[in-house]
Amino acid sequence: MEELKRTCLFDVHEKLNAKMFEFAGWEMPLEYTSAVKEHEHVRKSAGLFDVSHMGEVEVKGEDAKAFIQYLITNDVSNLKADEILYSPMCYENGTTVDDLLVYMRGDNDYLLIINAGNIDKDYKWIVENSKEFKVETNNISDKVAQLALQGPLAEDILSKLTKQDLSEIEFYKFKQNVKVCGEPCIVSRTGYTGEDGFEIYCDKNVAQKLWDAILEEGKEKVVPAGLGARDTLRSEVNLPLYGHEISEEIPPIEAGLSIFVKLDKDNFIGKDSLKALKESGKARKLVAFELTGKGMIRGGYEVEVDDEVVGFVTTGLKSPTLDKFIGMAIISADKARVGQEIGIRVRKKLVPAVIVKRPFYKKQYKKEEVKVEEYKQYPYIPATHEDEQKMLKACNVESIDDLFSDIPDDLKLNRDLNLEESKSELEVSQIITEMADKNIDDLTCFLGAGAYDHYIPSLIKSITSRSEFYTAYTPYQAEISQGTLQSIFEFQSMIAEITKMDIANASMYDGATAAVEACIMAVGKTRRGKVVVPKTVHPETRKILKTYLQFKDVEIVEVDYDKEYGTTDLNKLKEVVGDDTACVLVQNPNFFGMIEDVDEIGSIARDNKAMYVMSVNPITLSILKSPGEVGADIAVGDAQPLGNALNFGGPYVGFLAIKAGLIRKMPGRVVGQTVDADGKRCYALTLQTREQHVRREKATSNICSNQGLNALIASIYLATMGKKGYQEVAMQNMQKSHYAYKKFDDSKKFEPVFKGKFFNEFVVKSPVPVDELNEKLLENKILGGYDLGKDYEELKGCVLMCVTEKRTAKEIDNLVNLMEGM
């Protein structure tokens, strides 16, 4: 038997009483105390991993970029110095040699990070395929050690050991020659746990010095963690592991890695095979599942649907974070639908499970700012702590208290004021509202269906009430309207960012007409005459679509929904989408509040070369996949949830964002940023395709007027909330609506109708007529849900309930109790 390899920290692991095990030919620490405890510590604080078994290969020379471009499936052409790229590396038949990280150290200088068990095999493959290129390869794996510090407190701990500003190292970037404990290192930020963290590459002779220093500096904040925790952490965020999700038998496009396979780039090893597999429609799919029955699942177990073996488990475990049994499997594409019930063969027993949306755990690659506050921060005071220190230095004092040194101590309070804990603006507003309820007849809103009762920061009304903003008219003369043009530019930029699309226009009438414009764009671009729209798209949007397209000789085909899960019936969608389809328009979350399988719908559209149009609720984009992430061609929606009041049904503001290649077909106008004659930043209308600006027959649309004031409100809202606030709103919507859903699920009279995943709206069946139900609720100052029987005959007696972040547990409990009593 071949002797197991050991890292340079093997003696350290033994002293820490690590439980050692064989992994890919290496003797590695499985756990030090408990894999579960180490896992939880990484999620909450930080864990330190020895990953020195990983391989490092240098590639240098004048053909280095061209060689790596040929070697891997991803596109390295746009990679810049100090940036990192993830990619599979394939055989000619399309199966996987390995997956790796490409570090660009400089022009024609790359470092490849490869998996431990594949070092010899990978290096041989790299050398064999480099012969036609002017490159030099060097396997330096035996000289380099790698430590991984992972968790929300990783930056706080590591920053104590280096002068490098770690905030400058962004996700999938690195810095070279960073001194850690005085030793030169490469420090990167990629992570394999779903948490923020760093990889530290150093000479193997100083690895123990760094290991000890990190544990000493971190003290109780950091624990040594073994590969057991590393595996459960990566599984919860659905990151692949060689030998499990990818291997010499599994191509990357079957392992959920299609996004890293750029079939449109020049030739690379395996391109023809991968392209053929994708075009054949026979590629299997990687899915995530949760057990609904009892059993211990392992990799290799068969997956069955209706007594037919459809695939196999790649990874199975009990999730420490979710406290449930989860796993991943590669199965037939036609069975790979979220909500699909499957069985997993555990010896003679078939354990039931259900396919769920990936990932199980939302990735936290950007740090959560779990840090100890070292000084008081008052967000309403514009001076920062750094400003304060500069002013104190100018006054030759060390603290603010020194400024009052002339006041005798016995006259000072010498303690903090006896005040309550500070409250958020939302909490203060709720307290004031409770007081004001004695004078104001206000309704508690559980009605959504396209217009949503969200919290609106008071800052918005204060700013938009200023006379220079308070007009719906948009001036066009750049020389007198810089402020207006800048506000439109910011709106465009923010919409493009949250949708992850290339370009957004200056805004539209509303979400429904934006969707119509998108479909008209698709018809014009593809020169096809059929638009496919699921019945889960808002009924009003579908009516407006029919109104506009009836005069354009365009056929509108509506696709039914899955009566069990409330999402688009994918089989029926596949039947109607063909080579005459201009686009598929999908709404996510859909009109029933359910979350669609946007990846699969996009695949169906693309397989038929139809354009993919996604209508989205912008509030959801911080936690659900954005249109850009799933490859949509056009993203539309209504920005009413972004700080715009209900306004008795309007005015609202639509948005439309596109991929860059569609810019000439986009309706409306685009504001661009430039410089004036003095080199100062300024703004101008860059593209204008309305009939007001071009000859009428050349206009792309005449229903695309810019909603300037409402767009400004949306921009102020996003800027005010910031990334964290934006995410918090979405999370509260989801959590509170699921709380309400459970209350109804536990009730005796009202039962939820659909089983699928939802955001902040869901459907319940009412035993009493919905109009009577809502009348009674109105008597109790509650605005009830939407009567779905108005638009769907089969859903008569069903009501669409909406719960936003404004609703409290008390309000939800009161609603359910009142409805139960009817």
C-alpha positions, 0 to 999 in steps of 0.5 A: 500500500502506498504511503499517505502524504502529509502536509507540513503541519502534520505534527501540529494536527497531532498535538491538537489531537486531530482525528486523522483520515485518508483523503485523496492520498493524504493523511489529513485532519477530519476533525479536532473536536467535532465536525459539527461544532467546527462547522457552526463556528465557521458560520458564526465566527471563524475557522482555520483550515490546513489546505496545504495538500492542494496543488500549485502550478505556475504557467509563464511565457509569451503564450501563457494566456493563449495556452490557459484559454485552450486548457480550460472551459472558462474565458480567461481573456478578460482576466486582469492582474490580481484577479482569480477565475474558477474553471473546469478543465476537460478531456476531449470527450467533455468529462472533467480532468479537474476544476481549478482556480486561475490566479493572474499574477501579471502579464503572461504569469499565472498560478493554477490551484488544483485539487490534492488528489489530482496533482500528478495527473493534472500536471502531466495533462498540463505539460502534455497540452502545453507543447504547442505553446511557448510556455514554461510550467512548474509544479511548486506544490511541494514548496507551498503551504496554504491556510484558509481562514473562513467565517464572518470574523476572518477579516477582523482576525487576519487584519491584526497580523498584517498592514495590508488593508484587507477590505481592498481584496475583493471577492475573487481577487488577491494581493501578492507579497502581503506580509503576514506576521512579517512573512511574504504571502499571497492572500486571496478571497475566494472561499469554499465554505459559503462564508467570507474568508481568506486563503493564505499561500506561503512558504511551507517553512513558515506555515506553522508560524502563521497557523499559531499566530492566527489561532493566538490572535483569534483566541476564542473567535477562531478554531482549527477546523478539519475537512469534515466541516469543510465538506459540510460547509461547501455542501450547504452552498452547493459547491462541487467537489471533485470525485462527487459532482465532477469527475472523469465520468461527469462533464461540467455542464451536468454538474451545474457548472454550465456558467463556467463553460464558454462555448462561444469562445475559441477552441478549447479542449473538450469544446466540441463534445460539450457543445454536442452534449448541450445541443443534444438535450440529453445532458443530465442536471445537478439538483439539490434535494431534502429528505422527507423520509428517514435515512442516511444518504451517501454518494452513489445511491440510486435516485428513482422516480416512478420505479425508474432509476433516473440518476445517482446521489453525489453528496449526502449529509445532515446539514448542521445549519439547517438541521435536516438531511440534504444532498445533491444528485445528478439526474435526468433533465426531464425529472430535474424540477424543483418540487419533484418528488424522488426516491433514494434507494438505501439498500432495500429501502426507498427513502422519499425526498423532494428536489429543492432550489439551490443553494441550501444556504445563502452564500455570505461571501461579502463580510457580515460586519460582525465586529465589536464596535470600538466607539459610538457611531451616530449615523445622523451626525455627518462627521465620521470617527476619523473626522473626529480624531483629526479635529481632536488632534488639531485641538491638541486633546485626546478625547472629547471629554478633554474639551470639557476639562474646565468643568469640575468633576462634581458638576458632571453627570459622570454616567450615560443618560438613562435612555432606552436602547436606540430604535430603528426608524421603522420601529420609531415609526410604528410607535408613532403610528400606534399613537396616531391611530387614535386620530387616523383611520388607517388600514392594515394591508394584506393586499398585494397582487402587483401593488405593495404596502412597503415601508417608505423611509421619511427621507424620501418625502423630505427630498422629493418634496423639494421644488426642484424635484417636484415635477413629473416633467423631464427637461431635455436641454442638458445645459439646464437640467444636469440635476435631473439628468444625473438622477435619471442616470443614477436610476439607470445604474441602480436598476442595471446593478440589481438586475445584473443587466448591462443597460437600463433605460430612463424608466417606463410608465409601469411594469405592465407596459414595460413587459409589453415593450419587451415583447415588442422588442423581441418580436422586432429582434427575432422577426418571429410572430409568437409570444409565449406567456404563462398564466402565472403572469399578472392577469392585467399584464396579459390583458395589456399585452393582448391589447397592444399586440392584436394590431401587430399580427402577433400570436399570444400563447398562454401556458397553464400552470401546475395545479399542485405547485402554482408554477408554470407547467414546464412540460406544457411550456416545452410543447408550445415554445418552438422555432416561431417563438419570439420570446417567453415572458415569465414573472418571478415571483409569479402572480400567485407569489410562487418562485418559478424555475427561472433556470429551466424556463430560460433553457427552454427559451434558449434551446429554441433561440427565443428571447427570454424576458423576465418580469421581476419584483425588484425587492426580491433581487437581493435574495433571488436570482436576478435576470442577468444571473439566469441569462435573461435577454430583457428584464422588466418590472415595476419599481413601485415597491422601491419607496413609491407609495400605493397612491391609490393605484398610481402613478408607478414607475416601470423599468426595462433593462437589457443585454448590451446587444439590444441597445438599438431596439430599446424604447425610451431614452438613455442618459449617459455620463460624459465630460464637458469642455473643461473635463468636468463630469456631466450628463446628456441624453445619449440615446432617444428612440421615442417618436418625440425625438425621431421620425415617427415611423422610426420610433421604437415606441410611443408608450415609454414616457419617463416617470421622472419623479417616481424613478427618483423616489426609487433611486433615493430608496435604494441609496438610503437602504443600502445593500444591507437594508435592501437585503433585510427588507427582502428577508423580512418579507419572506420570513413574515409571510412564511410565519403567516403561511404557517398560521394558516397551515395550522388553522382549521378553516383556511388551507394553503393551495400551492406547495411550491416555494414563495416570496411574500404572497401565497394563496389560501382556500376560503370556506366563505365567499371572498367578498364576504370575507374581505367585507368583514375584515374591512370592518376590522380595519384590515384590507384583505387579500385579492380574490383570485376567482376574478381571473381564474375560474378554477381558483374561485374561493381562493384568496391571494394574501400578501405580507410585507415587512410592515406587518407585525406578528400581532397583526398577522395573528389578529388577521388569522384569528378574525378569519378563523372566527368567520 
